[in-house]
């Protein structure tokens, strides 16, 4: 294995670690957002109830 192969392997490993780090950060961010009062769960085909629209008074506060 010459030097260029080692550099390519090192860059591949570092790139993979960066992708893994971004995935972990994104998942933690979503978990944090799910606990927020502004997180909206939209209805699906499983028979869930529709999300009620916010009243106009609540929209004026934003």
DRENPA-3360 file (N, C-alpha, C; in nm, 2 decimals, always signed):
BEGIN
1 = XXXXXXXX = +0.09/-0.12/+0.00/+0.00/+0.00/+0.00/+0.09/+0.12/+0.00 ~ +0.08/+0.20/-0.11/+0.16/+0.32/-0.11/+0.09/+0.44/-0.04 ~ +0.16/+0.55/-0.04/+0.11/+0.67/+0.03/-0.02/+0.72/-0.02 ~ -0.04/+0.72/-0.15/-0.17/+0.77/-0.21/-0.29/+0.68/-0.16 ~ -0.27/+0.55/-0.15/-0.37/+0.46/-0.11/-0.41/+0.49/+0.04 ~ -0.30/+0.52/+0.12/-0.33/+0.55/+0.26/-0.40/+0.68/+0.28 ~ -0.36/+0.78/+0.20/-0.43/+0.91/+0.20/-0.58/+0.89/+0.16 ~ -0.60/+0.81/+0.06/-0.74/+0.79/+0.01/-0.82/+0.72/+0.12;
9 = XXXXXXXX = -0.76/+0.62/+0.18/-0.83/+0.55/+0.29/-0.86/+0.64/+0.41 ~ -0.76/+0.72/+0.44/-0.78/+0.81/+0.56/-0.89/+0.91/+0.53 ~ -0.90/+0.97/+0.40/-1.00/+1.06/+0.37/-1.14/+0.99/+0.37 ~ -1.14/+0.87/+0.32/-1.27/+0.79/+0.32/-1.32/+0.77/+0.47 ~ -1.23/+0.74/+0.55/-1.27/+0.71/+0.69/-1.31/+0.84/+0.76 ~ -1.24/+0.95/+0.74/-1.28/+1.08/+0.80/-1.41/+1.13/+0.74 ~ -1.43/+1.11/+0.61/-1.56/+1.15/+0.55/-1.68/+1.07/+0.61 ~ -1.66/+0.94/+0.63/-1.76/+0.86/+0.69/-1.79/+0.90/+0.84;
17 = XXXXXXXX = -1.69/+0.93/+0.91/-1.71/+0.98/+1.05/-1.78/+1.11/+1.05 ~ -1.75/+1.20/+0.95/-1.83/+1.33/+0.95/-1.97/+1.31/+0.92 ~ -2.00/+1.22/+0.83/-2.14/+1.18/+0.79/-2.21/+1.13/+0.92 ~ -2.15/+1.04/+0.99/-2.21/+0.98/+1.11/-2.23/+1.09/+1.21 ~ -2.14/+1.18/+1.23/-2.16/+1.29/+1.32/-2.28/+1.38/+1.28 ~ -2.29/+1.41/+1.15/-2.40/+1.49/+1.11/-2.54/+1.42/+1.13 ~ -2.54/+1.29/+1.11/-2.66/+1.21/+1.14/-2.70/+1.21/+1.29 ~ -2.60/+1.20/+1.37/-2.63/+1.20/+1.52/-2.68/+1.34/+1.56;
25 = XXXXXXXX = -2.62/+1.44/+1.51/-2.66/+1.58/+1.55/-2.80/+1.61/+1.49 ~ -2.83/+1.56/+1.37/-2.96/+1.58/+1.32/-3.07/+1.51/+1.40 ~ -3.04/+1.38/+1.44/-3.14/+1.31/+1.51/-3.16/+1.37/+1.65 ~ -3.06/+1.42/+1.71/-3.08/+1.48/+1.84/-3.16/+1.61/+1.83 ~ -3.14/+1.68/+1.72/-3.21/+1.81/+1.69/-3.36/+1.78/+1.67 ~ -3.39/+1.67/+1.60/-3.53/+1.64/+1.58/-3.59/+1.59/+1.71 ~ -3.52/+1.52/+1.79/-3.58/+1.48/+1.92/-3.61/+1.60/+2.01 ~ -3.52/+1.70/+2.00/-3.54/+1.82/+2.08/-3.66/+1.90/+2.03;
33 = XXXXXXXX = -3.67/+1.91/+1.89/-3.78/+1.98/+1.83/-3.92/+1.91/+1.86 ~ -3.92/+1.77/+1.87/-4.04/+1.70/+1.89/-4.10/+1.74/+2.03 ~ -4.02/+1.78/+2.12/-4.07/+1.82/+2.26/-4.11/+1.96/+2.26 ~ -4.09/+2.04/+2.15/-4.13/+2.18/+2.14/-4.28/+2.19/+2.13 ~ -4.34/+2.30/+2.17/-4.48/+2.32/+2.16/-4.52/+2.35/+2.02 ~ -4.42/+2.38/+1.93/-4.45/+2.42/+1.79/-4.44/+2.30/+1.70 ~ -4.41/+2.18/+1.75/-4.40/+2.06/+1.67/-4.54/+2.01/+1.63 ~ -4.57/+2.00/+1.50/-4.70/+1.96/+1.45/-4.69/+1.82/+1.39;
41 = XXXXXXXX = -4.78/+1.73/+1.43/-4.78/+1.60/+1.37/-4.90/+1.60/+1.28 ~ -4.87/+1.58/+1.15/-4.97/+1.58/+1.05/-5.04/+1.44/+1.04 ~ -5.17/+1.44/+1.01/-5.25/+1.32/+1.00/-5.19/+1.23/+0.89 ~ -5.21/+1.10/+0.91/-5.16/+1.00/+0.81/-5.28/+0.92/+0.77 ~ -5.26/+0.82/+0.69/-5.36/+0.74/+0.64/-5.41/+0.63/+0.74 ~ -5.35/+0.64/+0.86/-5.39/+0.54/+0.97/-5.51/+0.58/+1.04 ~ -5.58/+0.68/+1.00/-5.71/+0.72/+1.06/-5.69/+0.82/+1.17 ~ -5.58/+0.89/+1.18/-5.56/+0.99/+1.28/-5.65/+1.11/+1.25;
49 = XXXXXXXX = -5.68/+1.19/+1.35/-5.76/+1.31/+1.34/-5.67/+1.42/+1.27 ~ -5.74/+1.50/+1.20/-5.68/+1.62/+1.13/-5.63/+1.72/+1.24 ~ -5.53/+1.79/+1.20/-5.48/+1.90/+1.29/-5.57/+2.02/+1.28 ~ -5.62/+2.07/+1.39/-5.70/+2.19/+1.39/-5.62/+2.31/+1.36 ~ -5.67/+2.40/+1.27/-5.59/+2.52/+1.25/-5.58/+2.61/+1.37 ~ -5.48/+2.69/+1.38/-5.47/+2.78/+1.49/-5.56/+2.90/+1.48 ~ -5.62/+2.94/+1.59/-5.71/+3.06/+1.58/-5.64/+3.18/+1.53 ~ -5.71/+3.28/+1.47/-5.65/+3.40/+1.42/-5.57/+3.48/+1.53;
57 = XXXXXX = -5.63/+3.47/+1.65/-5.56/+3.55/+1.76/-5.42/+3.49/+1.79 ~ -5.40/+3.36/+1.78/-5.27/+3.30/+1.80/-5.18/+3.34/+1.69 ~ -5.23/+3.36/+1.57/-5.14/+3.40/+1.45/-5.09/+3.54/+1.47 ~ -5.17/+3.63/+1.53/-5.13/+3.77/+1.55/-5.02/+3.78/+1.65 ~ -5.01/+3.69/+1.74/-4.90/+3.70/+1.84/-4.76/+3.67/+1.79 ~ -4.75/+3.59/+1.68/-4.62/+3.56/+1.62/-4.56/+3.67/+1.56;
% end
